[in-house]
């Protein structure tokens, strides 16, 4: 398990308890001299709402106010989750890569979905390298 060729990838759900467990696991790996290379955070954000997206909509009619209110509450919910991610990332060893996988709205199933997921991970890794 300590062989230099042995690497670990930790996959965690995106909530405070699971991220705390991931931090604890990373500490245990360090104590045991195991090499943790990456953490994958599953279902970190909805696929249709990238992390940097904000609403610039201006409602002129009352018909849109309920939809805009819901969107603002939803955006605020994810804003809080992104703060949770930022705290987690700051507390994990800087050598460990962290990848966030979106919530696709359906289970990842079959070779086509796995290929799409692997392309997303490779793209994120390439962005980090540059």
N, C-alpha and C positions, 0 to 999 in steps of 0.2 A: 504494500500500500504506500510505502514511502519511496518506492523506486522513482527516479526522475522521469521515467516514461509514463507514470501514472498521474492522471489529471482528473479532477472532479468538476462537474457542473451541477449547481444546485438550482432546482426549479421551485419557485414559490408562488403562492397566490398573492394577490394585491390587497391585503388588509393589514392593519397594525399588528395583530397577533402573529400572522405568518411572517411578516418582515422582521419582527423581533426574534422569532424562531430562526430565521435565516442568519441574523446577526450572531445569535448564540452558536449556531452550527459553524459559522466561519471562525469564531473564536476557538471552538473545539478542534477544528481542522488545524488551526495554527498551533495549538498545544501539542497535537499529535504529529506535527510536521508533515501533514498531508497538503497537497497542492490544490487549492481551490482556484480554478481559472476563471469561472464565470458564474453569474447568477442570472437566471432568466425569470422575469416577473411576468406571470401569465395573466392575461385579461386586464392589462394595466389601464386601458382607455378604450372607448368605443372606436371602431375602425373608421366611422364616418366623422369623428371629431378629433383631429390632430391636437396635440398638446398646446400648441401656440394659438389655436383658433379662438378668436373672441368675437363677440357680436358687435357689429357696427350698425345694426338695423335701427331705424328711427320709426317708431310707430306713429302714424298720423291718424289712424282710425281706431276706434274702440274695439273693433273686431279682432285686431291683432294683439291686444294687450294681454290676454290670457296666454296666448302662445309665447309671446315674448317673456312673460313672467316665468312660465315653465322653463323656457330655455335658459334664462338667467339663473334660476335655481339649480338647474342641471349643470350649467357651466361652473357655478360656485362649488357644487359638490365635487366636481372633478378638479377644480382648483385646489381644494383641500387635499385631495388624494395626491396631487402633484407635489404639494408641500411635504406630505408623508414620504413620497419617493425621494425628494431632495434630502430630507433628514436621513433616510436609510442610506443613500449613496454617500453621504458625508461620513457615515460611521463605518462603512465597509472598507477593507484594505484597498488602497488605490491600485494595486496590481490586479485586482479582480475586476473583470469586465462585467458590466450590467446591461442586460438587454430587456426592453419592455416589449411584450407581445400584446397586440390589441385584442379586444374582445370581438371576434369575427361575427358574433350573432348566431353562430352555429358551430357545432363541433368540427374540429379538423379531422377529416376522415378521407382516407385513400391517398394514392400516390400524388395526384394533382394538388391536393391541399398541402401535403407534406413538402412538395417541391416549392410551392408558394411560400410556405413558412421558412424553408431553408434559404430561399432567395432574400427574404426580409432580414433574416439573421446575418447573412453574408453582406448585405447592403449596410446594415448597421455597423458591422465590424469594419467594413471599408471606410465608412465615414469617420470612425474613431481613429483610423490609421492616418488620416490626412489632416 
